[in-house]
Amino acid sequence: MITISKGTLPLALFGPQGYGVRSGLLSTQARMLQAASPLLFGLLLDRVGIGAVGLSAGLCLAAFGSRQPGQHGRIS
């Protein structure tokens, strides 16, 4: 659903003129963070040690716990 909205929302808001440039600009920050995340996690591991893995696991569990109850990927 997010992928579809990322592709169609700029087209609906700004029109077909410059669609590629606008959608590229909108996704630039996410792509840069995805590219930098292994380096940043490596630096965090170097500084904090094994605690960085615990921090990462805690963040993953928090993200999983924040899902709505009863939301199991089913479309209703």
N, C-alpha and C positions, 0 to 999 in steps of 0.2 A: 504494500500500500504506500509506503514512504517513497519507494523508487518511482512509482507511477506519479505521485504528486510532485516529486522533484523534477520530473520530466515535463509534466503538463502545466504546472502552475506558472512558470515563466512564459510559456507560450500563450496562456490565457491572459496573463496580466500585461505583457509587453508586445504581443503579436509576433508574427514570423520574422520581421525585420530584426536582424541581429540576435536571433534566438540562440545560436551557438555560442556567441560571445557572452551573452548574459548568463546562460546556464553554466558556462565555464567559470565565470567570475563568482557565481554563487557557490560552486563546489570547490573553489581553490583552497579555502581555509581548512575544510575537512580533509582534503587530500594532503595538505602540508602536515597536519597533525598526525595523520595515519603514517606518513613517511618518517616523521620524527619520533614516533612513539617507541620503536625499538632502541634507539639511541638514548632517549630519556629514561627508559626503564633500565637500561644497562648502567647509566650513571647513578640511578637510584639504588641499584643493587650494589654498586661499588661503594656508595656512601653508607647505606643502612645495613647492607648484608641481607641475611635471610629474612629479616623483618619486612623487606620490600615484597617478598612473596606472600607473606601474611597479609600485608596491606592490600595487595592485589586480590587475594582471595576474599578478603572482607568486603571490598568494593563490589566484587562479582556477586557475593551473597546478598549484599544490600540491594543491588539492581534486580536480582531475582526476586527478593522479598517485596519489592515495591510494585510488583505486578498486581493487578486486580484479582481478588479472590474469585475463583471459578473461571478464570480466563486461561484456557488450555489450548489456544490456537484454533478453536472451532469458530466457524463463521455462522452466526445465527441470523 
